[in-house]
Amino acid sequence: MKPNRLSTKKHTLRFAVILSALILAGCASTQSTTSSTSAFSASSTVSTVSTSEESGADETDSTGGAMNGTIGSVIEANLSFKNKDFYIDYSTEDTVKIDLSAPKEADGVKVSGSTVTITEAGTYVLSGTLTDGQVIIDAGDEDDVRLVLENASITCTTTAPIYAKNADKVIISLPENTESTVTDTVTGTDGNDELTAAIFAKCDLSVNGTGTLNVNANANDGITSEDKLKITGGVLNITSADDGLVGKDAVLMKDGAVHITASGDGIKSTKSEADKGYVYIGGGTVNITAEQDGIQAETSVLISAGEVNVTAGGGTNGEQKTGNAMFGGAQSTTTDETLSTKGIKAEAALDIIGGTVTVDSADDSLHSNDSMIVSGGGITVKSGDDGLHADNTLTIEDGTIVVEESCEGLEAIGLTINGGTIDVTASDDGLNAAGSAVDGGFGTAGADTLTVNGGTLTVNASGDGLDSNGALTINGGTVYVSGPIGDGNGTFDCDGVFTINGGVVLGTGSSGMLKTPTTDSKQNTISVSCTGSAGDTVEVKGADGNTLVSAVAPKNFTNVMFSTPDITEGETYTVYVNGTEAASETCSGVVSGATGMGSFGGDPGNMGGRAPNGGMGGQMPNGNSDGITPPNGNGGTPPQMPGNTSDT
């Protein structure tokens, strides 16, 4: 279990916080009742949420809503894409052509040495090579300026090669079969403000088309807008000395392909107002390799479609964080602790409702300082710390989540599984509910909650399988847990009340910290002493010979605990390992067979309580730590206290 390390930072109402509530109101969770699986693994499937486009006047919204109109108008306004954000065939328009190799003044164009200044609204077609020069857009407050880069090359050694100083919006269009390049050397100024990117805009900036734009930002950021940055097309190859894409108000992407190699963050939005500071990805492909965060939003991140691939902080190649300072365990990592190296990070909320997300990160793969909701899509992560982490609440409604590598798989104060397919591999706890302000430490129940209402959950954890510093509740779904080999952790662990009220549950693990549900559970549970090895098939059958649940255990085990709606009092159930009978038990009540630590909150079988739930005073495990020897059930060596269960 982790002690409280969560931020107490408070936020004002954020764009995605509203969105989260709207998504939840419109989502229906699907509860799985599958009772068998061939292995402790989940195959990844993908569901996507598409957006629609509508024709209309230039100033009208063309999205139809980020989720086909299922979100409210307040949110829709923040996710709007105008017709002018999309590519237009400029050959049908009046255009001004500028040969950058030998620029000349024209209507709306001034030339001074190697500086080309555009002063009026219109479409300007740039071609040729501008060496150590600059293109400036200094038009009217209501003017839209479209730059068509037609195999243009712009380099500058003193400032930003492209600088949108003033306009209502600047649109960069990339025609088909063209490739343009923008390169800087130093961070310049306009006499007042720093121009911190190779392409720097003080107004809204959109990029569209099907051509290619290479941005070599040797000084600082690749592309920055002090307002909104929108991408609806094109291939962007960005290499930056700091951040790749920055939209201070917001970054919104609907199509195209963005490839970023950044020494800072990959994509970033920095304003903290309620309707700003967010990142939205609703289509296209994003590939990020960043030394710091892959995607970072001062408020919220929403992914509804597209493909997002992130490597942050070198990925999990470095040493993972281990141990638990609460119990004297060590903590270590090769990543500089002063840098944030998370895959996708949001200050207020992180919502994934579609698309595919793949993250390899030195720190948390998906992180929110407040809430996180996954209601669709496919997520695959490898993390040097937590796979998915929210400081407050983490809710899984649907979708596919695979945590291939982590210290702790899923973590939040309030962790709720309502649906989806989830497969977690963790070197410490698989799922961890921790961080509440009323966490009381070991043996004292906090306000943390871990609740499974539906879905299919598969956990392979070296620490606790399912762990809550407060209550642990299973109401439905299908839950397979491979817990620890050593006796310092348990397959199921909580400081509050552990109840199983429904669903199909199968847990294999060690016996030393064995915890069984409380007797006020609404569904019967059986726990048996039973040894097996990694790769063994565990199968539970009723007296009629029918299989209730089965799985392949990835690690050695000395205990098997199972619960299904079919277990009835007075019936005998048998556990088979690789087809050979290994243990049997007759259901004599809500909890039958080998019992363990129980809970610490005062329920029957808790510390100082009655014996039936295996609390202290009931049967005691023998305390062996080899992970093989079964409990003797006769008051052997007292259970070991956890020694190395988490990081911080």
C-alpha positions as CSV (number, residue, x, y, z in Angstrom):
1,M,0.0,0.0,0.0
2,K,1.1,3.6,-0.7
3,P,1.0,6.3,1.9
4,N,-0.5,9.6,0.9
5,R,1.6,11.3,-1.7
6,L,-1.1,13.0,-3.7
7,S,-1.3,16.6,-4.5
8,T,-3.6,18.9,-2.6
9,K,-3.7,21.5,-5.4
10,K,-7.2,22.7,-6.1
11,H,-8.4,23.7,-9.5
12,T,-11.3,25.9,-10.8
13,L,-13.9,24.3,-13.0
14,R,-12.1,22.8,-16.0
15,F,-13.3,22.0,-19.5
16,A,-12.9,18.3,-19.2
17,V,-14.4,18.1,-15.7
18,I,-17.7,19.2,-17.2
19,L,-17.1,16.8,-20.1
20,S,-16.4,14.0,-17.7
21,A,-19.9,14.3,-16.1
22,L,-21.5,14.5,-19.5
23,I,-19.7,11.4,-20.8
24,L,-20.7,9.5,-17.7
25,A,-24.3,10.5,-18.1
26,G,-24.3,9.2,-21.6
27,C,-22.3,6.0,-21.1
28,A,-23.8,2.6,-20.4
29,S,-21.5,0.1,-18.7
30,T,-21.4,-3.4,-19.8
31,Q,-20.9,-6.0,-17.2
32,S,-19.1,-9.2,-18.2
33,T,-20.2,-12.5,-16.7
34,T,-17.6,-14.6,-18.4
35,S,-16.5,-17.4,-16.1
36,S,-13.4,-18.8,-17.7
37,T,-10.3,-17.7,-19.5
38,S,-7.4,-19.6,-21.1
39,A,-4.7,-17.5,-19.5
40,F,-4.0,-14.5,-17.3
41,S,-3.9,-12.2,-20.3
42,A,-6.2,-9.9,-22.3
43,S,-6.1,-9.4,-26.0
44,S,-6.3,-5.8,-27.1
45,T,-9.3,-4.6,-29.1
46,V,-10.0,-1.1,-30.3
47,S,-13.1,1.0,-30.5
48,T,-13.1,4.5,-31.8
49,V,-15.4,7.5,-31.7
50,S,-15.4,9.4,-34.9
51,T,-16.2,13.0,-35.6
52,S,-18.3,14.4,-38.4
53,E,-17.9,17.4,-40.7
54,E,-20.7,19.7,-41.9
55,S,-20.5,22.2,-44.7
56,G,-21.6,25.7,-44.1
57,A,-20.4,29.3,-43.8
58,D,-16.8,29.9,-42.9
59,E,-17.6,30.9,-39.4
60,T,-19.8,27.9,-38.5
61,D,-18.8,24.9,-36.4
62,S,-17.9,21.9,-38.7
63,T,-17.5,19.2,-36.1
64,G,-21.0,18.2,-35.3
65,G,-19.7,17.6,-31.8
66,A,-16.7,15.7,-30.6
67,M,-18.8,12.6,-30.1
68,N,-21.3,12.9,-32.9
69,G,-23.3,15.5,-31.1
70,T,-23.5,13.7,-27.7
71,I,-21.8,16.4,-25.8
72,G,-23.3,19.7,-24.6
73,S,-23.1,23.0,-26.5
74,V,-20.8,24.6,-23.9
75,I,-18.2,21.9,-24.5
76,E,-18.8,21.8,-28.3
77,A,-18.0,25.4,-28.6
78,N,-14.5,24.7,-27.2
79,L,-13.9,21.8,-29.6
80,S,-15.1,23.6,-32.7
81,F,-13.3,23.6,-36.0
82,K,-14.2,26.2,-38.6
83,N,-14.3,25.6,-42.3
84,K,-11.3,27.8,-42.7
85,D,-9.3,25.4,-40.5
86,F,-9.5,22.8,-43.3
87,Y,-7.6,22.7,-46.5
88,I,-8.9,24.7,-49.4
89,D,-7.8,24.3,-53.1
90,Y,-6.0,27.6,-53.4
91,S,-5.8,27.3,-57.2
92,T,-9.4,28.5,-57.3
93,E,-8.7,31.6,-55.2
94,D,-7.0,34.9,-55.9
95,T,-3.5,34.4,-54.5
96,V,-0.3,36.3,-54.1
97,K,2.8,34.3,-55.0
98,I,6.0,35.0,-53.2
99,D,9.3,33.5,-54.5
100,L,11.4,33.5,-51.3
101,S,14.6,33.1,-53.3
102,A,14.1,36.6,-54.7
103,P,11.1,38.2,-52.8
104,K,9.4,41.2,-54.3
105,E,6.8,43.6,-52.9
106,A,3.2,43.1,-54.0
107,D,-0.3,43.8,-52.8
108,G,-0.2,43.0,-49.0
109,V,3.6,42.2,-49.2
110,K,6.5,44.3,-48.0
111,V,10.1,43.3,-48.4
112,S,13.1,44.7,-46.4
113,G,16.3,42.8,-47.1
114,S,15.6,39.2,-46.1
115,T,12.4,40.0,-44.2
116,V,9.1,39.5,-45.9
117,T,6.1,41.1,-44.2
118,I,2.5,40.3,-45.0
119,T,0.1,43.1,-44.1
120,E,-3.3,42.1,-45.4
121,A,-5.8,39.3,-45.3
122,G,-5.5,36.8,-48.2
123,T,-3.8,33.7,-49.5
124,Y,-0.1,33.8,-50.1
125,V,1.8,31.1,-51.9
126,L,5.4,30.8,-50.7
127,S,8.0,28.8,-52.6
128,G,11.8,28.9,-53.0
129,T,14.5,29.3,-50.3
130,L,14.8,32.2,-47.8
131,T,18.3,32.0,-46.2
132,D,18.7,33.7,-42.9
133,G,15.4,35.6,-43.3
134,Q,12.0,35.9,-41.7
135,V,8.4,35.9,-42.8
136,I,6.2,38.1,-40.6
137,I,2.4,38.3,-40.6
138,D,1.4,41.8,-39.4
139,A,-2.2,42.2,-40.6
140,G,-5.4,43.6,-39.1
141,D,-7.1,42.2,-36.0
142,E,-10.0,40.7,-38.1
143,D,-7.8,39.4,-40.9
144,D,-7.3,35.8,-41.8
145,V,-4.0,35.1,-43.5
146,R,-3.3,31.8,-45.3
147,L,0.3,30.8,-46.0
148,V,0.6,28.0,-48.6
149,L,4.0,26.4,-48.3
150,E,4.8,25.1,-51.7
151,N,8.3,23.4,-51.3
152,A,9.4,26.4,-49.3
153,S,12.6,26.5,-47.2
154,I,13.0,29.2,-44.5
155,T,16.0,29.5,-42.2
156,C,16.9,32.2,-39.7
157,T,19.9,32.5,-37.3
158,T,18.6,35.5,-35.3
159,T,14.8,34.9,-34.6
160,A,11.7,32.9,-35.5
161,P,11.7,32.1,-39.2
162,I,7.8,32.5,-39.3
163,Y,6.3,35.0,-36.9
164,A,2.5,35.7,-36.9
165,K,2.6,39.1,-35.1
166,N,-1.0,40.1,-35.6
167,A,-4.0,38.7,-37.3
168,D,-7.3,37.0,-36.4
169,K,-6.0,33.7,-37.6
170,V,-3.1,32.3,-39.6
171,I,-3.5,29.2,-41.6
172,I,-0.6,27.2,-42.9
173,S,-1.6,25.0,-45.8
174,L,0.6,22.1,-47.1
175,P,-0.4,21.1,-50.6
176,E,-0.1,17.5,-51.8
177,N,3.3,16.2,-52.8
178,T,5.1,19.2,-51.4
179,E,7.8,19.3,-48.6
180,S,8.7,22.5,-46.8
181,T,11.2,23.2,-44.1
182,V,11.6,25.8,-41.3
183,T,14.8,26.0,-39.3
184,D,15.9,28.3,-36.5
185,T,19.1,28.7,-34.5
186,V,18.4,31.0,-31.6
187,T,15.3,32.3,-29.7
188,G,14.7,35.8,-31.0
189,T,12.4,38.8,-30.0
190,D,10.2,41.3,-31.8
191,G,11.7,44.0,-29.6
192,N,9.2,43.3,-26.8
193,D,8.4,39.6,-26.4
194,E,10.4,36.4,-26.9
195,L,9.6,34.4,-30.0
196,T,10.1,31.0,-28.4
197,A,9.4,28.8,-31.4
198,A,10.5,28.3,-35.0
199,I,6.9,29.1,-36.0
200,F,5.5,31.5,-33.5
201,A,2.0,33.0,-33.5
202,K,0.4,35.6,-31.3
203,C,-3.0,34.6,-32.7
204,D,-4.9,31.4,-33.6
205,L,-2.9,29.1,-35.8
206,S,-4.1,26.2,-38.0
207,V,-2.2,23.7,-40.1
208,N,-3.8,21.7,-42.8
209,G,-3.3,19.9,-46.1
210,T,-1.6,16.6,-47.1
211,G,2.0,17.8,-47.7
212,T,4.9,17.7,-45.4
213,L,6.4,20.4,-43.1
214,N,9.7,19.8,-41.4
215,V,10.4,22.0,-38.4
216,N,14.0,22.1,-37.0
217,A,13.7,24.1,-33.8
218,N,17.3,24.2,-32.6
219,A,16.6,27.0,-30.1
220,N,13.4,26.3,-28.3
221,D,9.9,25.1,-29.3
222,G,8.8,23.8,-32.7
223,I,5.4,25.5,-33.2
224,T,3.7,27.8,-30.7
225,S,0.4,29.7,-30.7
226,E,-0.4,32.1,-27.8
227,D,-4.0,31.3,-28.6
228,K,-5.4,28.0,-30.1
229,L,-3.3,25.7,-32.3
230,K,-5.3,23.4,-34.6
231,I,-4.1,20.7,-36.8
232,T,-6.5,19.2,-39.4
233,G,-4.0,17.7,-41.8
234,G,-0.5,17.5,-43.1
235,V,2.6,15.6,-42.1
236,L,4.5,17.5,-39.4
237,N,8.1,16.3,-38.6
238,I,9.2,18.4,-35.6
239,T,12.6,18.2,-33.8
240,S,12.8,20.7,-30.9
241,A,15.3,21.8,-28.3
242,D,12.4,22.2,-25.9
243,D,8.7,21.5,-26.6
244,G,7.3,20.3,-29.9
245,L,3.8,21.8,-30.2
246,V,2.5,24.5,-27.8
247,G,-1.0,26.0,-27.9
248,K,-1.3,28.2,-24.9
249,D,-5.1,28.4,-25.1
250,A,-5.5,24.8,-26.5
251,V,-4.1,22.3,-28.9
252,L,-6.7,20.6,-31.0
253,M,-6.0,17.9,-33.6
254,K,-8.5,16.3,-35.9
255,D,-6.4,14.7,-38.7
256,G,-2.9,14.5,-40.1
257,A,0.3,13.0,-38.8
258,V,2.5,14.6,-36.2
259,H,6.0,13.2,-35.5
260,I,7.8,14.9,-32.6
261,T,11.2,14.5,-31.1
262,A,11.5,16.9,-28.2
263,S,14.0,17.6,-25.5
264,G,11.1,19.0,-23.4
265,D,7.5,18.1,-23.7
266,G,5.9,16.8,-26.9
267,I,2.6,18.6,-26.9
268,K,1.7,21.3,-24.3
269,S,-1.1,23.7,-23.4
270,T,-0.4,26.1,-20.6
271,K,-3.3,28.4,-19.7
272,S,-5.3,27.6,-16.5
273,E,-8.6,29.4,-17.3
274,A,-11.7,27.2,-17.2
275,D,-12.1,27.0,-21.0
276,K,-8.4,27.0,-21.9
277,G,-5.3,25.0,-21.3
278,Y,-6.5,21.7,-22.8
279,V,-5.4,19.2,-25.4
280,Y,-7.9,17.5,-27.7
281,I,-7.0,14.7,-30.1
282,G,-10.0,13.6,-32.3
283,G,-8.2,11.9,-35.2
284,G,-4.9,11.5,-37.1
285,T,-1.7,10.0,-35.8
286,V,0.6,11.4,-33.1
287,N,4.1,10.0,-32.5
288,I,6.1,11.6,-29.7
289,T,9.5,10.9,-28.3
290,A,10.0,13.4,-25.5
291,E,12.7,13.7,-22.8
292,Q,10.0,15.1,-20.5
293,D,6.1,14.7,-20.6
294,G,4.7,13.4,-23.9
295,I,1.4,15.4,-23.6
296,Q,0.9,18.0,-20.9
297,A,-2.2,20.1,-20.3
298,E,-2.6,22.7,-17.6
299,T,-6.3,21.8,-17.4
300,S,-7.5,18.7,-19.3
301,V,-6.7,16.1,-22.0
302,L,-9.4,14.5,-24.2
303,I,-8.7,11.8,-26.7
304,S,-11.7,10.6,-28.8
305,A,-10.2,9.1,-31.9
306,G,-6.9,8.7,-33.8
307,E,-3.7,7.0,-32.8
308,V,-1.3,8.4,-30.1
309,N,2.1,6.8,-29.5
310,V,4.3,8.3,-26.7
311,T,7.8,7.6,-25.3
312,A,8.5,9.8,-22.4
313,G,11.7,10.2,-20.4
314,G,13.4,7.3,-22.2
315,G,10.6,5.0,-21.4
316,T,10.9,2.0,-19.0
317,N,14.6,1.4,-20.0
318,G,15.6,3.0,-16.8
319,E,15.3,1.3,-13.4
320,Q,11.8,1.2,-12.0
321,K,10.7,2.8,-8.8
322,T,10.5,0.1,-6.1
323,G,9.8,-0.2,-2.4
324,N,7.7,1.7,0.1
325,A,9.1,4.4,2.3
326,M,6.2,3.8,4.7
327,F,7.7,0.4,5.5
328,G,11.4,1.3,5.0
329,G,11.6,0.1,1.4
330,A,14.1,1.6,-1.0
331,Q,13.1,3.9,-3.9
332,S,15.2,4.4,-7.0
333,T,15.0,5.5,-10.6
334,T,17.5,6.5,-13.2
335,T,15.3,9.4,-14.3
336,D,16.1,12.9,-12.9
337,E,13.4,13.3,-10.2
338,T,13.2,17.1,-11.0
339,L,11.8,16.4,-14.4
340,S,8.3,15.3,-15.2
341,T,8.5,12.3,-17.5
342,K,4.9,11.2,-17.7
343,G,3.3,9.9,-20.9
344,I,0.1,12.0,-20.8
345,K,-0.5,14.4,-18.0
346,A,-3.5,16.6,-17.1
347,E,-3.9,18.9,-14.2
348,A,-7.7,18.7,-14.0
349,A,-9.0,15.7,-16.0
350,L,-7.9,13.1,-18.5
351,D,-10.6,11.4,-20.5
352,I,-10.2,8.8,-23.2
353,I,-13.3,7.9,-25.1
354,G,-11.9,6.4,-28.3
355,G,-8.8,5.9,-30.4
356,T,-5.7,4.0,-29.6
357,V,-3.1,5.1,-27.1
358,T,0.3,3.5,-26.6
359,V,2.7,4.9,-24.0
360,D,6.2,3.9,-22.7
361,S,7.2,6.3,-19.9
362,A,9.7,6.6,-17.2
363,D,7.0,7.9,-14.8
364,D,3.2,7.4,-14.9
365,S,2.0,6.6,-18.3
366,L,-1.4,8.3,-17.9
367,H,-1.7,10.8,-15.1
368,S,-4.3,13.3,-13.8
369,N,-3.9,15.5,-10.8
370,D,-7.7,15.2,-10.3
371,S,-9.8,12.7,-12.3
372,M,-9.5,10.2,-15.1
373,I,-12.2,8.4,-17.1
374,V,-11.7,5.7,-19.7
375,S,-14.9,5.0,-21.6
376,G,-13.6,3.6,-24.9
377,G,-10.7,3.0,-27.1
378,G,-7.6,0.9,-26.7
379,I,-4.8,1.7,-24.2
380,T,-1.4,-0.1,-24.0
381,V,1.2,1.2,-21.5
382,K,4.6,0.5,-20.0
383,S,5.5,2.6,-17.0
384,G,8.4,3.1,-14.7
385,D,5.9,4.0,-12.0
386,D,2.0,3.8,-12.3
387,G,0.3,2.7,-15.5
388,L,-2.8,4.9,-14.9
389,H,-2.8,7.3,-12.0
390,A,-5.4,9.9,-10.8
391,D,-4.9,11.9,-7.6
392,N,-8.6,11.8,-7.0
393,T,-10.9,9.4,-9.0
394,L,-10.1,6.9,-11.7
395,T,-13.2,5.3,-13.5
396,I,-13.1,2.7,-16.2
397,E,-16.4,2.5,-18.1
398,D,-15.4,0.6,-21.2
399,G,-12.5,0.1,-23.6
400,T,-9.4,-2.1,-23.5
401,I,-6.5,-1.4,-21.2
402,V,-3.3,-3.3,-21.1
403,V,-0.6,-2.4,-18.6
404,E,2.3,-4.4,-19.8
405,E,4.8,-3.1,-17.2
406,S,4.4,-1.0,-14.1
407,C,5.3,-0.5,-10.5
408,E,1.6,-0.2,-9.7
409,G,-0.9,-0.7,-12.5
410,L,-4.0,1.5,-11.6
411,E,-4.0,3.9,-8.7
412,A,-6.4,6.5,-7.3
413,I,-8.2,7.5,-4.1
414,G,-11.4,6.3,-5.6
415,L,-10.9,3.5,-8.2
416,T,-14.0,2.2,-9.9
417,I,-14.2,-0.5,-12.6
418,N,-17.7,-0.5,-14.3
419,G,-16.7,-2.2,-17.6
420,G,-14.1,-2.8,-20.2
421,T,-11.3,-5.3,-20.5
422,I,-8.3,-4.6,-18.3
423,D,-5.0,-6.6,-18.1
424,V,-2.5,-5.4,-15.5
425,T,1.1,-6.5,-14.9
426,A,2.8,-4.8,-11.9
427,S,6.0,-5.3,-9.9
428,D,4.1,-4.0,-6.9
429,D,0.3,-3.6,-6.4
430,G,-1.9,-4.3,-9.4
431,L,-4.7,-2.0,-8.4
432,N,-4.2,0.4,-5.5
433,A,-6.7,2.7,-3.8
434,A,-4.6,5.1,-1.8
435,G,-3.9,8.7,-1.1
436,S,-7.0,9.8,0.8
437,A,-6.5,12.6,3.3
438,V,-8.0,10.3,5.9
439,D,-5.7,7.5,5.2
440,G,-4.7,6.3,8.7
441,G,-1.7,4.1,7.8
442,F,-1.3,0.4,8.2
443,G,-4.2,-1.3,9.9
444,T,-6.4,1.8,9.9
445,A,-9.1,2.1,7.2
446,G,-9.1,5.3,5.2
447,A,-11.7,6.8,2.8
448,D,-10.1,5.1,-0.2
449,T,-12.3,2.8,-2.2
450,L,-11.6,0.1,-4.8
451,T,-14.9,-1.1,-6.4
452,V,-15.4,-3.5,-9.3
453,N,-18.9,-3.5,-10.7
454,G,-18.3,-5.0,-14.1
455,G,-15.9,-5.7,-17.0
456,T,-13.1,-8.2,-17.2
457,L,-10.1,-7.6,-14.9
458,T,-6.9,-9.6,-15.1
459,V,-4.1,-8.8,-12.7
460,N,-0.6,-10.2,-12.3
461,A,1.1,-8.5,-9.4
462,S,4.2,-9.1,-7.4
463,G,2.9,-7.0,-4.5
464,D,-0.8,-7.0,-3.5
465,G,-3.1,-7.9,-6.3
466,L,-6.1,-5.7,-5.4
467,D,-5.2,-3.3,-2.6
468,S,-7.2,-0.6,-0.9
469,N,-6.3,1.6,2.1
470,G,-10.1,1.7,2.7
471,A,-12.8,-0.5,1.3
472,L,-12.5,-3.3,-1.3
473,T,-15.8,-4.2,-3.0
474,I,-16.5,-6.6,-5.8
475,N,-20.1,-6.4,-7.1
476,G,-19.8,-7.9,-10.5
477,G,-17.7,-8.5,-13.5
478,T,-15.0,-11.2,-13.9
479,V,-11.8,-10.8,-11.8
480,Y,-8.7,-12.9,-12.2
481,V,-5.8,-12.1,-9.8
482,S,-2.4,-13.7,-9.6
483,G,-1.0,-12.3,-6.4
484,P,2.5,-12.5,-4.8
485,I,4.7,-15.4,-4.3
486,G,6.2,-14.1,-1.0
487,D,4.1,-13.8,2.2
488,G,4.7,-10.1,2.7
489,N,1.7,-9.2,0.5
490,G,-1.6,-10.7,-0.4
491,T,-3.7,-11.5,-3.4
492,F,-6.4,-9.2,-1.9
493,D,-5.6,-6.6,0.7
494,C,-7.5,-3.7,2.3
495,D,-7.6,-1.8,5.6
496,G,-11.3,-1.5,5.5
497,V,-14.1,-3.9,4.7
498,F,-13.6,-6.5,1.9
499,T,-16.9,-7.7,0.4
500,I,-17.8,-9.8,-2.6
501,N,-21.4,-9.3,-3.6
502,G,-21.4,-10.7,-7.1
503,G,-19.3,-11.5,-10.1
504,V,-16.8,-14.2,-10.9
505,V,-13.6,-14.1,-8.8
506,L,-10.5,-16.3,-9.0
507,G,-7.4,-15.5,-7.0
508,T,-4.1,-17.4,-6.7
509,G,-1.2,-16.4,-4.6
510,S,0.7,-16.8,-1.3
511,S,-0.8,-17.6,2.1
512,G,1.0,-15.5,4.6
513,M,-1.1,-12.3,4.2
514,L,-4.2,-14.1,3.0
515,K,-7.3,-12.0,3.3
516,T,-10.8,-13.3,2.7
517,P,-14.1,-11.3,2.5
518,T,-16.2,-10.4,5.5
519,T,-19.2,-12.5,6.4
520,D,-21.6,-9.7,5.4
521,S,-20.8,-10.3,1.7
522,K,-23.8,-11.2,-0.4
523,Q,-22.0,-14.0,-2.4
524,N,-20.3,-17.1,-1.1
525,T,-16.5,-17.5,-1.3
526,I,-14.2,-20.5,-0.9
527,S,-10.5,-20.4,0.0
528,V,-8.3,-23.5,-0.1
529,S,-4.7,-24.3,0.5
530,C,-3.4,-25.5,-2.8
531,T,0.1,-25.4,-4.4
532,G,0.9,-24.9,-8.0
533,S,3.6,-23.5,-10.3
534,A,3.8,-20.9,-13.0
535,G,2.0,-22.0,-16.1
536,D,-0.4,-24.4,-14.3
537,T,-4.0,-24.4,-15.2
538,V,-6.3,-23.8,-12.3
539,E,-9.9,-25.1,-12.7
540,V,-12.8,-25.0,-10.2
541,K,-15.6,-27.5,-10.6
542,G,-18.8,-28.1,-8.8
543,A,-20.2,-31.4,-7.6
544,D,-21.9,-31.9,-11.0
545,G,-18.5,-31.7,-12.7
546,N,-19.2,-28.4,-14.5
547,T,-16.4,-25.8,-14.5
548,L,-17.2,-22.6,-12.6
549,V,-14.0,-20.8,-13.4
550,S,-10.5,-21.5,-14.8
551,A,-7.3,-19.7,-15.7
552,V,-3.6,-20.2,-16.2
553,A,-1.6,-19.0,-13.3
554,P,1.5,-17.0,-14.3
555,K,3.3,-17.5,-10.9
556,N,3.7,-20.1,-8.1
557,F,0.8,-20.2,-5.6
558,T,-0.1,-21.8,-2.3
559,N,-3.7,-20.6,-2.0
560,V,-6.7,-20.5,-4.4
561,M,-9.7,-18.3,-3.6
562,F,-12.8,-18.3,-5.7
563,S,-16.3,-16.9,-5.7
564,T,-19.2,-17.2,-8.2
565,P,-23.0,-16.8,-8.1
566,D,-23.2,-20.6,-8.4
567,I,-21.6,-21.5,-5.1
568,T,-24.3,-22.7,-2.7
569,E,-24.1,-23.7,0.9
570,G,-23.8,-27.5,1.5
571,E,-22.3,-28.2,-2.0
572,T,-18.7,-29.4,-2.4
573,Y,-16.3,-27.7,-4.8
574,T,-13.0,-29.1,-6.1
575,V,-9.9,-27.3,-7.4
576,Y,-7.9,-29.0,-10.1
577,V,-4.4,-28.1,-11.1
578,N,-3.4,-29.3,-14.6
579,G,-6.4,-31.7,-14.5
580,T,-5.4,-33.3,-11.1
581,E,-7.5,-32.8,-8.0
582,A,-5.6,-30.6,-5.6
583,A,-8.1,-29.5,-3.0
584,S,-11.8,-29.6,-2.2
585,E,-14.1,-27.7,0.2
586,T,-17.7,-27.8,1.2
587,C,-19.4,-24.4,1.3
588,S,-20.5,-23.9,4.9
589,G,-21.3,-20.2,4.8
590,V,-20.3,-16.9,3.2
591,V,-16.6,-17.7,3.6
592,S,-15.4,-21.3,3.7
593,G,-12.1,-23.0,3.9
594,A,-8.6,-21.5,4.6
595,T,-8.9,-18.1,6.2
596,G,-6.4,-15.4,6.8
597,M,-5.8,-11.9,8.1
598,G,-9.3,-10.6,7.7
599,S,-9.9,-6.9,7.9
600,F,-8.9,-4.4,10.5
601,G,-12.1,-2.4,10.8
602,G,-14.0,-4.4,13.5
603,D,-16.2,-6.7,11.3
604,P,-16.4,-10.3,12.3
605,G,-13.0,-11.9,12.0
606,N,-11.2,-8.5,12.2
607,M,-8.4,-7.8,14.6
608,G,-9.9,-8.7,18.0
609,G,-13.1,-10.0,16.3
610,R,-14.5,-13.5,15.9
611,A,-12.7,-16.2,14.1
612,P,-15.0,-17.1,11.2
613,N,-13.5,-14.6,8.8
614,G,-9.9,-15.5,9.6
615,G,-9.2,-12.5,11.7
616,M,-6.6,-12.6,14.4
617,G,-8.1,-15.0,16.9
618,G,-9.2,-17.3,14.0
619,Q,-6.9,-19.6,11.9
620,M,-3.5,-18.2,11.4
621,P,-1.3,-18.8,8.3
622,N,2.0,-20.4,9.1
623,G,3.9,-17.3,8.1
624,N,6.3,-19.1,5.7
625,S,7.7,-16.8,3.1
626,D,8.7,-19.4,0.5
627,G,5.4,-19.0,-1.4
628,I,5.1,-22.8,-1.5
629,T,4.4,-24.2,1.9
630,P,0.6,-24.1,2.6
631,P,-0.9,-22.7,5.8
632,N,-1.0,-25.2,8.7
633,G,-4.2,-23.7,10.0
634,N,-3.2,-24.4,13.6
635,G,-1.9,-21.1,14.8
636,G,1.6,-21.3,13.3
637,T,4.1,-18.4,13.0
638,P,2.1,-15.1,13.0
639,P,1.7,-13.4,9.7
640,Q,4.5,-11.2,8.5
641,M,4.0,-7.5,8.3
642,P,4.4,-5.9,4.8
643,G,8.0,-4.9,4.1
644,N,8.2,-3.8,0.5
645,T,4.9,-3.3,-1.0
646,S,4.9,0.0,-2.8
647,D,6.9,3.1,-3.7
648,T,5.4,6.3,-2.3
